[in-house]
Amino acid sequence: MIELSTTSPAYNAMVSYENQTSKASSNTIIVYKPISDHIVLDGMVLTEDEIQQRQREKTETLMYSTKDAITIDSIFKHIVNNQINIIHEFYKFIEKDQYESMSKLIITFSIGCNNALRILRYFIYSDIKEDVNNINRNYSFSSLLISNYLEKTCQQYIKDILRQFVLQLVQDKAINFKYDLDNSDNVVIHNEFSNLITWTNRLGEIITSQESLDKMPMSIKVIAMFFHEIWPQDDQGGQGVSNFLVNKLFAPALQSPQLYDLIPPQIHLNSRSSSNLSILARFLSTCITTYSSDEYQEVFDSNQSLIQCKQNIKQTFKESQYFKSVLSARFSTQSYQYTNEAPMSQLHFLHRILCNEKSTIRQMYQSMDAASEFEKLMDLLPDYNYKVSYQFLTASEIKSVKSYMESKNEEISYIGYIQKNGKKGFVKRILVVGIYRIVTFKMNGKLGRDGHILDLQEIVSQNNQQYELIFKGFRIHATTEECDHTITCIRRIYEYCLYNWPYALKMKLKIQPSSRLEAMSPPDHTPTSAMVGAYKCLCSYYGIPIKQTIAWYIEHAFKDPKYKVFNLKVFTKHTRELPTNQELIPLIHSLRYDWFFEEFIIKEYKLENKEFLNEIGSMLSSNSTINKLILSNLSLPKEFMMTLFDTIQTQKSLKLTLLNIGNNQLDDKSLNSFFSYLQYGSTNSLITLDCQSIGMKESHIKPFFDSLRRGNLNNLTTLNISNNKINDQGMELSKWLTNEGKSLKHLDLSETLLKIKNFQLNDQSSGLESLILNRNLFRSKEDIQLLSNCLSNLSKLLNLSLNKTMIPSDSIKEILLFLINKNNLINNNNNNINNNNNNNNNNFNEIFSNLTLSENSIQRPLITGMISINAFNLIKEIDLSENDLTDGGIKELCRSLYGNQIITTLNINGCFRGSPGAQRSKAISALSSFINSSSSLETLLMKGGQKSNQQLQRCIVPLLLSLGNSNTRLKKLDISNHQFSNFGANALSKAIILNKSISTLILDNNSIGTIGYANLKNSLKQNYTIKELPIPLFDITETLKYGGTTIIEQKKLRSLLFKIELYLSRNQSL
């Protein structure tokens, strides 16, 4: 054993590092965080340790003054510099479950006193002296201290060196080290260790790179020298240095990437990725160090490829002279900054130990002078138990204060006597600062004043003995020796709770001189935790109990910084006890000055509380970051919408890009207010306006389009006015589209009783790309002609939907004639299409994207008409679902599509009509030929109908077998509701083995039994492309009901479904 020396290179390096760091004052920042900030959900089961921890925390709510904090800091520094072994004895004063907390405390204060390395050196030496194996144990004192020190000081270094590597490994879905190691006996898997070997070699190269060495903080190099100095064995191979750098730094960083900020919040670290990082860290440790204690150690030591890899890694470290470079370096090219924060709980922890063990600590000093100095410093501190149990108060006063504060769900942050200037002169009062309230009590224990911090307008203080708290309804004028400390306590709770509040609304500070204001670090808030603090504060303000589920969802549901959508559904649909309107008021109020969310959504919710409705309006009148507002399908008083539009009309800083008020029945006053907003409000940024089904009648259409015409809506591109009654007012729409509405690209006129004769465009100036006319009737020849004329003037139209319009089957040719005439493509014939597919694909993207003709009772003549105008070669997505095409129509359709390289989506759900026979066989054959001839078809929807003649049954088998063709490009297939039973499932299983394109398969309601699912399971085991296969609930129910009555049969089916889910999960991870 090498004894600790004051002349060794390690000691000299430590002194040199300490001299480089400023020793003038502590750089520790005191951080305030109330214990109530820990969210405990209703019904959560706590361990005994957690219960004890929370009981201790309840006694640690008082804030420390700057004077007391400096005194505690000075005592700690005095102990380290004069009798460092006392720090080691601290662990004997506490329970084992507090070792981690003690280690954090020691590191925090030692960094502040600039002697952290000195403490680490001492503990490393002590642990090895006690037991050589301690250095490899994660729970040894030195290991705990080193871990906390590295987490606090080396986060940025580890992030610079390893983050890109870790992200690449996490995002590589094909890597699964655990699966490879668990199946090490498998001959095929045996060769898959190449993944682990490749990534380990890459990691070794990164660690030993010159960049890693140059950027390594000097403190890490000094600690490496400590290990080298006292390592108990021959260290020619750098065992001491490697043990520290690999086992204490790089391996823990890989195993706990969140602690070192290696994983951004928006990236989910799943179990596979976490396992990969852990195995890689452990294998690296096995490669470099002699320490070996791993569940896969036998594989690591027996597999020849892994043994060779370990030798290569050792050679990499040896050739790069990595360990020697670490020991010889005396500087770092990178200077890292970090914050050394000490929570109030650590001050309590250390203060309690110092007071409770004062006499024991004094006896440990070998120098009488040092012991005397320690005692003098301790005399500057109040007794801990006297402080936290409020022994300066009488028993009745303590009872009154605690009872009242507990009734308000408050923690006591400060408590003390003040002299209050009353009518008869100065009177003595008890001042209590909670988390959200400031309360005074009379000497008999009765309540004096109770003021919420939201009502605190100003703090005035002319000297360090007096201050005045000015609330909205009263003032508190106080005289006390703790004036500055009281002001600091109030500032801390105020900033913690109302961090996002704008400066103009915050309390004002008039403190003379201003140097009395203590510098405070901002609260350690994320955007969501700041909102949690404001929410709890507002619950106290409104006298509403805090809902821990709401606080939890705020904290965790919006962690992704890219997801800035506030959806009330999160709080109303995912909780056991639905919050009332009243309980949601603080939540909405907290959004007033929240600068994180950009989208606000309330859908399908009953708004009945007037105060809640007013709060939504107040929030919108104050918030300037929300640019998307969705208030859809709400049960609310009609007058609320009028107030809402009046509010957002006057809020000029609210720049909405999307407004959705659909499915709310508005009265005339609300509609007029809505029109006024469109005309006079700040609508120049509005891109999407959804006002479907808001109760607009024919008499409202003209005022609506007048407001659009007169308002500043030049950027409006999407308008949805479906399920409002246009009737004969289509001319107003036409006028607006050809003038002020030229920039509109998407228009939904579904179910508006539109008279097509009044909706006519005189020129081709409109920029409309998508037109939805669903559920408007166009039955007569006149309607068809007028519709055709209208479409011919929409030169940029790409999407047309005519669902349930009852257009005659033989009129489709006339309706779609505009496809041939537009964009000067009339001269492009079929030969050009076949000979120049790629070029025409670009043109077709410009011509037409989607045509929907579903649910029109259309028959076979529709197919004939579309073929005659070559329409199928001009459209990418076609929806013909729920029409009476019959098997003959399907046959004719698919024959015309043979070789088509344009269509990407074909929907023929419910279109089959007929019975098994020659016609159906030809239809199936034609459909199979089309699928295999097309390189563009990605989605085929061919769900069977409700009647038996709409279900293909066993006739579908040739189609299923043809899916095994390698030329298929199909990605999504819906073959549900065809009742093809196990016979069809067996055919599908054969195709699945060969098919390499389908990723989504829907096959419920096909009477598939246990045998069919067994075959599907076996096929999925060999298929790596199918990732989505919705649970066939209908078939499972029927199987369990009729074919799976025995327990054995039920267990077998569950086992099959479980394995199917496993294979799907495997494919999703690839």
N, C-alpha and C positions, 0 to 999 in steps of 0.2 A: 504494500500500500504506500503510495506517495503522499506524504503529509502536505497539508496546505502551506504554501510558502509565500512570503512577501517579496521574493526576488525572482519568481518564475516568470517566463514570458506571458503566461495567462494572466497573472496578477498585474503585470505592467500594462498589458493591453486593456484590462478592466479600468485601471486608474486613468489611463490615457482617454478612454471613452467617457468616463465620468467627467474629466476635465473639459472635454469638448462640449459637454451638455451644460447649459446654464444651471448654476446652483444657487442663484440669487433668491429664488422663491419657488414655491410649489407650483407646478403646472397642472394640478388636479382641479377639475371643474365639478362643483357640486351640482347634482341633477335632482330635481324634484319630480316624484311620480307617486301619486296617491295609491294606497294599497287597493282601493276600490276599482282601480284600473284593470285589475286581474278579473277577467270575465269567467264566472262560474255559472254554467247553464243549469237550469232547473232539472233536478233528477240526476245530476252528475255525481258519480261515486268517487269520493276522495280517499286516498290511502291515509294511514295513520300519520305518516311523515308529513303529508300535505296538510292534514288538519293541524298538526303541531306548528307547522310553518306559518299557517294563516293566523293561528292564535298568537304567535310571536309577533307577526306583522301588526296586529291590532294594537300592540304596545309601542310601536315604532312609528307613530304618525307625526310626532312633533318635529318641527324643523329646527335645525341648528343655526345659531347666529354665526356670522363670519368669524367673530372673536373665538367662539368655542371650537369651530372647525379648525382654525389655525392652531389652537392649543393642542387639539388631538393630533394633528399632523406633526407638531413639534415633538410631542411625547414619543410618537412612533419613530421619528428620525433619531431621537436621543437614544432609544433602545438599540436600534440597528448599529449606530456608530459606537456605542459604549459596551453593549452586552448582547450581541446578536443571537446568542443561544436562547434568549428569552422568547424570541419569535417562534422558535421550535417548540417551546413549552406551551404556547398558545393552544396548540392542538390538544393538549391534555386537559384544558379547561372546558372543552366542548364535547358534544356527542359526535359520533362518527358521521351521522347524516348531515352535519354542518361543516365537514371538512372542505367540501367544494366551495361553500360560501366563504370560509376562512381563507382559502387559497386566492380567491378573487380579491378579497379585501387586502391581503398582504401585497399582491402584485400592484393593485391600484395605488396604495399609499407609498410603496417603495418606488414606483415610477415617479410619483409626485415629489418624493424626497431625493430622487436621482441616485438611489442605491439598490435598484432592482437586481443588477448583475451580481452585486456583492451577496445579496440574499440567496440567489440561485446557486452561486458557487458554494456557499455554506451548506445548503440543503442537499446538493448533489454529493458532496463529501460525506455528510452525515448519513445519508441513506446507504451509500456503498460501505461505509464503516460498520453500519449495523448489519447489513446483509448484502452481499454482492448482487444477488438477484433482484434487489429492490429497484435497481435502475431500469429493469425491463417490465416492472409492474405498473400498470396504469393508475393504480390507486395509491402508490407511494407518494409521500409529500413532495418530493422533487418533481415527479411526473405531473402532479396536479398543478404545481406552480409554473413549470415550464409550459404546459398546455395553455394555461390562462395568459401567460406572458406573450406567447407566440400569437394567440388569437387576437390580442389587443394591438401588438406592434408590427406584425408581419402580414397583415391581411392584404395590403396593397402589393407587396412583393410577390406573394403567392398568386395573386390575381394576375399580375403582369406575366408571370412565367407559365402558369398552368391553365389559365382560363380557356384559351383557345383550344388547347388539347382536350380538356374536359368536355367542352361543348361538342367537339367533333365526336367524341366517344359516346356521349349521351344521345346525340341525334342520329347515330348509326344504328338503325333498327335491326340490322342483320347480325349484330353481335350479341351473343348470350354465353358468357364464360361459364356460368353455373350449369347450364344445360350440357355444355361440352364436358365439364369435369364430372358431372353426375353420370354421364354415359361413357366414361373413359374406357370401358370394356368393349364398346361397340367399335367394330373395325372401321366403319365409315366415319364415325365421330372422332375416332382416334387421330385422324389427320387434321381435324378441325382445331387442334391446339395452335395451329399457325396463327389464328386470330390473337390469342393471348400472347404468343411470342412476338408477333409484329408490334402490338401496342406496347409491350414491355420494352422492346428495343427503342421505340420512339420516345417513350418516357425517359429512358436512360440517357438518350442523346440530348433531350431538352434540359435535364437536370445538370448534366456535365458541360453544357454549352458555355461559351465565354460570356454570353449575355447574362446567364444565370449567375455566374461568378461575379461579374462586374456589378450587377444590381443588388447582390446580396447585402442586406443591412449589416453594418459593422457589429451590431449587438449579437447577431446570429454567429458571426465568426468568432466572437469572444467566447460565447457559450460552447462552441465546438472546441475551442482551446481548453476549456474547463474539462470536458470529457476526455480529451487527449491527455491532459495533465494527470488525472487521477484514475484513468482506466486501469483496472487491476491486472490485466494480462499484457503479454507482449503485443505492442501496438504497431508492429511494422506494417501491418496491412490496413491501418487506419480504422481499427474496430471501434474505438471510442467515438471518433468523428462520425463514422457511418451510422453507428447506433443512434446518435442524436439526430443527424440530418434526415435519415430515412425513417426511423421509428417514431421520432418526436415531431418532425416537421412535415415532410412530404406525404408520408402515408396517412397521418390523421387528416391532412387537408383533403386528400382524395376520399377518405371515408366519411368526412363531414363537410361536404363542399359548401353548404349553406353558411357555415360559420365564417368562411373565408370569401363569401360573396362570389363564388365561382359559377353559380347558376343564377341567371337573371330571374326575376319574379314571374315573368310571362312564360317561362319554360318549366313544364311539369317534370319533376324527377320521379319516374315510376320505379317500381320495385326491380325491374330488369336492369335499368340504368344504375340504380343504387348498388345492386349486387355486382355489376361489372366493375364499378369503381372500387368497391371493397375488395374484391378478389384480386384486382390488379395491384392494389396497395399492399396486400398481404404477400403476393408473389414477389413483388419488388423487395419487400423486407426479407423474404427467404433468400433471395438472390444475393443480397449485399451483406446481411448480418448473419451472425451465428444463431440468433434467436429464432426458434422454430416451434410454433405452437398453433397449428392450423388444422381445420377439419380436412383439408385437401393435402396435408403434408405428405401423406403416403404417395399420392399421385405426383406431387412435385418432385419427390425423391426417386421415383421408380421409372417415370416416363423418360425415355432417352432424349426426346426432342426438348423437353423442359429442362433436363439436366444440362444439355448443350446450351440452351438459352441462358441458364444461370452462369455458366462459364463465360459466355459472351458478354453478359452484363458486367461481370467482375473485370473482364479484360477491358471493357470500355472505360470503366472508372479508373483502372490502373493506367491505361495508356494516356488518358487525359490528365493524369496526376491531379485528379479532382481534390482529394483530401489534403494533399500537400498545398495545393493552391489556396484552399480555404484557410489553412493554418498560417500561411505566409502572408496573406493579404492584410494590409493595414489601412485600407480605405475602400470606399464604395462610390461608384459613379452615380448612384441614385440616392437622393435624400427623400425619405418618406415621412409624411406628416400624419399624425393620428391624434385622436382626442382621448385624453385620460379622464373618464367620467367616474365620479364616485356618487352613487345614489345615497340618499339620506339613510337608508337601511344599513349601509356599511358604517356610517358614523355611529349609529346606534349600537351596532354589533361590537365595534372596537371600544366605544365608551363603556359599555356594559362590562366587558372583560377587564378593562383597566380598573374600573371601580370595584368590581367584585373580587378581583385578585390583586388588589393594590399591595397588601402586605407581603404576599408571596413573591410578587415581582420585585419588590424592593430588596428582599433578602437574597435574590439571585445576583444582584450586582456585586462584583468583586471589589469595586472601588467605592469607598465611602462617599467621596465627593460626587461621583456619578449618581449614587443612590440618593444623596441629599438633593441634587439637582432634579432628579425624577420626582421627588416628593414635592418640591416647590412648584413644578409644572402641574402636578395633580391638584394642588391647592387652588389653581386657577380655574379648575373645572367644577361645576356643581355635581353633587352626588347623583349617579344615574337613577337610582330608585326614587330618590327625592324628586327628580325631574319628571319622570314618566308617570308617577302615581299622583302627581299634583299635591304633594304633602304640604305645600305652603297654603293650601286651602283647608277650610274646615270640612268635616265629614258631610254636613248638610249641603254645603256649597258644591262639593264634588258630586254628590248624589243628584242635585238639581241640574248641574251642567251636563253630566253624562246622560241623564234621562232625556233632557230636551234634545241634545245633539243626536242621540240614537233615534228619537222619534222622527227626526228630519233626515235620517240616513246619512249623517255627516261624520267625517273624521276630524279630530282636533289637530290642527297644524300648529297652532300657537295658543297659549293661555297665560294670562298674567294680570296683575292688578294695574289699574290706571286711576288717575285723578281726573274726574269729569267736572267741567265747569257748569254748575247748575244755577238755579235761580237764587239759592241761598249760599252761594260760594262753591268751593270745591268739595266734591263728595267722592268716596271710593267706590269703584266698580270693578267687576271682573270682565275682561275683554277676551273673547274666544274667536279665533279665526279658524273656520272650517275649511271645506274644499270649495263650497259654493256660497257660503254665507259668513257674515261677520256679525256676531251677537254680543250684546252686553247683558250682564246680570247684576242685580242689586245684591248687597251683602247678605240679605236674608234668603238668597237663592231664587228670588222671583225674576222673571224675564224683564229686561229693560228695553233694549232695541234689537230688532232683527232685520238686517238688510242683506239682500241678495247682491252678489257682485255685478249682476247685470244692471242693477239700479245705482251702482257706485259711479258717480260722475267725475269726482276729483279728489285728490289727496293734496292737502296744503300743509307745508311745514317750514317754519322760518328758522328753527334751530333743532338741535338733536335731543331736545327734551319734550317738545310739544308737536302735535300734528292734529289735523282736522279732516275727518272723512265726510265728504258731502254726498249724500244719497239724494234720490229724487224727492223724497218726502220729509227727510230730516237730516240732521248733522250730528256727528259725534266729535266733540272736542276733548282731546286726551292729553294728559301729561304723564310721562313715564321715562325711566332711564333706558328702556329698551325701544326707544322711538324708531331708530333706524332699522333694527331687526324686525319690528312689527311691519314697517313699510315694505321691507324685502319679502316677508312672508306673504303679504297681500299681493304683491306684484307677481310672485311665483305662481300662486293659485290662479290669478287672473290670466296670466299668459298661457298657463297650461290648458285652461278651459276654453279660452276665447282667442286662441292663437291666430285664427284666420280672420278675426273681426277687423274691418278696416280701421285705420288710425283715427278717422274722424268720429267713429262711434265708441272708441275705447276711452277709458277713464284718463283724465289729464293729471299730470304730475307737476306740482309747483313746489319743488324742494330747493331750499336755499341753505348753503351753496349746493350746486348741482353735483359737486364731487362726493356728496354723501350717498348718492345713488350707487348701489353696488352693481358691478358688472355681472350680468347673468347670462348663462348660455341659453339659447332657445330650447324649448322642450324637444325631446327626442321623438318627434312626430313624423309619421308617414301621412300622406294625404288622408287616408282612411282613419288612422288613429286620432288625428286632429278632429275629425268629424265625430268620433266616439266621445271625445272629451266634451265637445260642444253639446252633443245629444244628452249626455248625463247631466250637464249643467242646466240645460233647458228643462229637463224633467223636474229638477229641483225647483226651478223658477215657476213652473206651472203647477207644482204640487202633484205630479203624476209619477207613480212608481216606475222605476227603471226596468225595462224589459231586457233581461240579459240576452235573450235570443236575438233581439234587434241589434244590440251592441255587438254580438258575435258576428252576425251577418255583415254589418258595416265593416268590421275589421277584416273578415276573411273572404267575403264574396266579391270584393272589388280590389283584390291585391294586384292584378295585372294592370300595370300603368297604361297599357294601350286600350284597355276596356273601360271607357268612361261613360257608361250607360247606367243611369239610376232607374231601376225598374221596381216599382212598388210591389210587384208580384213576388219578389224575393222575400219580402217580409209578411206577405198575406197568404201565400200558398204553401210555404214550406215550414210552417210552425204548427204545433199541436193546438195551441190556443190562439185563435185569430185575434190580432190586436184590434181594438176599436178605433173609430175615427179620432176619439179624444186622445188615445194613447199614441197616435201617430203624429200629433201636432208638434211635439219637440223634434221629431225626426225631420219633418218638412222645414221647420224653423231653422234647423242646423244647416240647411242647404242655402240659406239666404246669402251667406258670405263664403260659401265653399267654392273654391276655384278649380276643382278637379273634374267634376262631371260636366259633360257636354250635351247629354241627352237625358230627358226626363220623360218617363213613361208611366201612365196609369191606365190599365185596361181592365174591363170587365170587373169593376169594383163599385160597390155601393157607397156613394158619398152623401151622407145625410146630416152630418154635424156642421152647423153654420160656421163655427169657429175654425174647423178644419178647412173648409172651403176658403174662408178668408185668409188663412195662413198660406194656402197655395198661391193665392193672388199676391200676398205680401212677398212671398219668396220670389215670384217672377218679377215683381217690381224692384227687387234688390239685386238679384243675381244677373251677372253680365256674361257668364261663360256658357250658359245653356243655349245651344243653337238648334236643337231639335226637340220639339214638344209634341207628345202624343197623349191625348186624353180621349180615349176611344171606348165606346160602349159602356158608358157609366150611368148608373142610376143616381141622378142628382136633381136638385131643384132647377127649374128652367131659368130662373133669374140669375143663377150663378154664372152661366156663360156670358151674359150681358156684362156682369162685373168683370169677368176675366178679360174680355176683349177691350173693355175700357182701360183696364190696367196695363196690358201689354201695348196698347196704342200709345199710352203716355210714357212707357219705358223705352226711350230712344236707344239705350245702350244694348237692348236685347235684340240681337241680329239673328232672327230665326232663318234657317235654311230649309227646315221641314216643319210643317204644321199639319197634324192629323186630329180632327175633331169628329171623325166618322162615327156613325151609329149612335148619335145623341140627338134626340128630338128637341129642336129649338123652337121657342115661340117667336112671334113677330119682333118683339123688342130685342131678343138675343140675336136674331138674324140681322136686324138693322145695325146693331152694335158690331157684328161680324163684318158686315159690308163697310162700315165706317173704318174699321181697322184696316181692311184691304185698301181702302182709298187714301187714308191719312197716316197710317202707321208706318213704321220702318220696315217695309217689305221689299226693299231693293235687293236683299240677300236671299229671299225666298225662292227655293228651287222646286220643292214638292209641296203641293197643297191637296190634302185628302179631306173632302167634306161629303163623303158618301152617306146617304141615309140620314140627313140632318133635318128633314121635314120641309125642304124647299118645294113650294108649289109653283104652278105656272106663273102666278103673279109675282113671285120672287126672282124669277130668272132674269128679267131685264135689269132690276137693281143690282143683281149679282155681277152681271157682265159689265154694267156701267162702272161699278167699283173697280173691277179688273182693268177696265179701259182707262180710268182716270188715275189709278194708283201707279206706283213705281214698281211694276212687276216684270221688268225686262228680262230677268234671269229665270223666270218660271219655266220649267221644262216638263213637269208632270202635274196633271190635274185629274182628280177623280171626283166626279159628281154623280156617280151611279146611285140608283134607287132614290132619285129626286125626280119630280115630275116636270119634264121639259115640255111635253106635248107639242103645241104649235109654236113655241118660242125658239125653235131651232135656228131661226134667222139671226137672232142675237148672238148665238154661238158662232155662226158662220161669219158674221161681220167681225167679231173679235179675232177669230183665227186668221183671217186674211189681212188684218191690220196689226193691232197691238200684240196679238198672240202668235205671231209668226215663229217665235223661238220655241213654242211648245212642241215637245217631241212625243209625249205619251198622254193619251186621252182615254178615259174610261167613262162610257155613256151607258153602262149596263142598266137595264130595267128602268129606263127613264120615260117610257111611252113616247119615244121620239118619232115624230112624223118626218120621214126622210125627205118629203117634198120641201120642207122648210130648212133642211140642212144641206145646202148646196154651196159649193165653192166655185167662184167665177174664174179663178186663175190657179196657177200651180206654185204660188208663192209660199204656201204653208210648209213648215219644216216637220210636220207630223210624221213620226216613224212607227208609232204603235197606236192602233185604234181598236177599242173593245166595245162591241155593240151587243153584247149578250142579252138575251131575254127581251129584245125588241123585235116585234113581228114584222117580217117582210114577205108577205104571202102573194100579193098581186103582181101581175106583170109590170104594172106601173111602178110599184115599189122597187122591183128588181132593176128596172131601167134607171131609175133615179139613183139607186145605190151604186150601180155601175158607173154612172156619170160622176158621182161624188168621188169614188175611188180613183177614177182616171185623172183627177186633178191633184191627187196626193202623190206627187212624184217621188217623195222620199220614204214612202210607206214600206216598212219591213215586217210588221206584225199585224195580223188581222184576226180577230176572234168573233165568230158568229154562233156561239153556243145558244141553243134553244131559240133560234130566230124563225124556225119553221120555213126555211127557204125551200122551194120545190126542187126535187132532184134534178130535173131537166134544165134548171136555170143557172147551174153553177158555171157553165161555160160563159154565159154573159157576164156574171159577176167577176170572174177571174180574167176577163179579157184584158184588163189593165196590165196584167203581168207581162203580156206579150208586147204591149205598146210602149212601156216605160223605158227610160234611160237609153233610147236609141239602140235597143238590142233586137229590133224586129228582124234584122238581117242575119242574126245568129241562128243557124239551123242545127238540126240534130247531128249532122256530120261534124260541125265545129265543136259541139259539146263532147262527142266521143273522142275526137282526135286531140283535144287540148284541155284535158280535165283540170289541171292545176290552174291554168289561166282563168278558166270559167268559174272555178271555185271562188276566186276573188270577186268576180262579177256577181256571183249568186249571193255572196255575203252582202253585197250592196243592194241586190234586187229584193229578196224576200227571205226572212228567217223563220217565221212561224205562221201557220194557218190552222185555225181551230174551227171545225165544223161539227162538233160533237152534239149529241142529243137533238137531232133534227128529223128523226125518222126518215133519213135519206136512204134511198135504195140504190140498186145497181146502176141505174142511168147516171148517177153522179160520177162513178168511176169512168164510164164511157166518155162523159163530157170532159173530164179532166185529162184523159188520155188524148182526146182529139185536139186539145190546145197545148199539148206537151207540158202541162202544168207540173208534173212530178219531177221534171228536170229543172224546175225553177224555184223549188222550195226546200229548205233544210229540215224543218220540223213540221210534221203533219199529224193532227189529232182528228181522227174519224170515229172516236169511241161512241158506243151506245147508239149506233145507227143500224138500220136493217139491210146491211150489205149482202147478207147470206153467204153461203159457201162459194157460190158462183161469183159473187162480187169480189170476194177475197182472192179467188183464183185469178180473175181478170186483173185485179190490182197488182198482185205479186208478179204476174207474168210481165206486166208493163214496167215493173221496177227492176227486172233482171238486169244486172250489170250497172245499175244506177250507183253513181259515186258521189251523189249530192246529199241525199237524205241522211241525216244523223239520228233522227228520232221518229219512230212510227208508233202511233197509239191506235190500236184496233180493239180495245177492250169491249167485250160484249157484242162484237160485230158478226160472229159466226152464227149462222142459222141453217139448220138442216139436220140430216140423220146420216149415220154411217153408210157409205156407199161410194160410188165412183166420183161424184162431184166433190165430196169432202176429201177424198184421197188426193184428187188433183189439186185442191186448194192447199193441202198440207205440203204436197210436193213442190208447188210453186213457191210457197213461203220459204221452204228449206233452201231451194235454189237461189232465191233472192238473198237470203242471209249469207250464204257461202260465196255469192258473187260480188257482194258489196264490201268495199274497204272503208266505207264512211259510216255505216250504221253502227251506232253505239248503244242505243236504247230501243228495246222492243217491248211494248206493253200489250199483252194479248190475254188479259184476264177473261175467264169465262163468265157468261151471264147467269142469271138466277134460274132460268128454265133449263131443262135437260137438253133441249135441242140447241142450246147455246154453249154446251159443254162438249169438248172434243173427246173426253174419256180415253179409251185405248187408241183411238185414231191418231193421237198426238205422238205416239211412240216413234215413228220415222223421223219426225222433226227433232225429238229429243236426241236420238242417235246421231243425227247430222251435226249436232252441236260439237261433236268431237272433232270435226274438221279443223285442221290447223289454220285454215285461211280465215276463220271467223274473227271479226274485230269487235264483236258484241261485248259491252261492258255491263249492261243492266238488262235483266230479263224478268218479266212478270208472267208466270204461267199458272197463277193461282186459280182456284175454283173451276178446275176441269175434271175432277173426279177420276184421275187416271190410275189411282190405287197403287199397290205395291208393284204392279206390272210396269207402270210408267216410271216409278221410282227406280226400279232396277235399270231401265234403259238410261235414265238420267245419270245414274251412278257411273255407268260405263263411259258416258260422254264427259263427265266431270274429270275423270282421270286424264283425258287427252286435251281438254280445253284449257288454254292458257290466257284467255282474255276476260272472261266473265268475272266481275268483282262483286256484283250485287245480284242475288237470286231470291225471288219471292215465289213460294210454292205452297202456301197454306190452302186448306179446304180442298184437298185432293184425295181424301180417304186413304192416306198413307198410314200403314201400320208399323209395328215393331220391326218386321223383316225389312221393310222399305228403308226405315231410318238406319238400320244396321248396315245396309249396303251403302247408304249415303255417307255414313260415318267412315267406312273403310275407304271410300273414294276421296273424301276430304282429307284423309291422312296423307294422301299423295298429291293433293292439290294445294298450291301455295298462292293462288290468286284470289279466290273467293274470300272476301272480308266481311260482307254483310249478308246475313241470312236471317231475316226476322223470325222470331219464335213462332212456329205454326200452332197457335193456340187452339184453333178449331179442330185440327186433326188430333192433337194431343187429348183434347177433351173427349172426342169420340172414341179414341183408342182406349182410354181409361174407362170409359163408360161401358163399351161393349166387348172389346178384345182384350182388355187388360184388367180383368176383375181379380185375378190372383195377385197376391203380394209379390211373388217372384216376377210376374210379368211387369208389374208397376216398377219394381226396382230396376229391371232390365232397361225399361224405357228411360227412366231417369238417368241411368248410367250412360246410355247412348247420347242423350241430349247434352249431358255434361261434357262428354268427349267432343261432341260437335262444337260446343262453345269453346273448348280448349283449342281446337284446330283453327277456329275463326280468330281467336285472340292471338294465336301464333302468327297467322297471316297478317293481322293488323299491325303487329310489331315489326314486320319486315320492311 
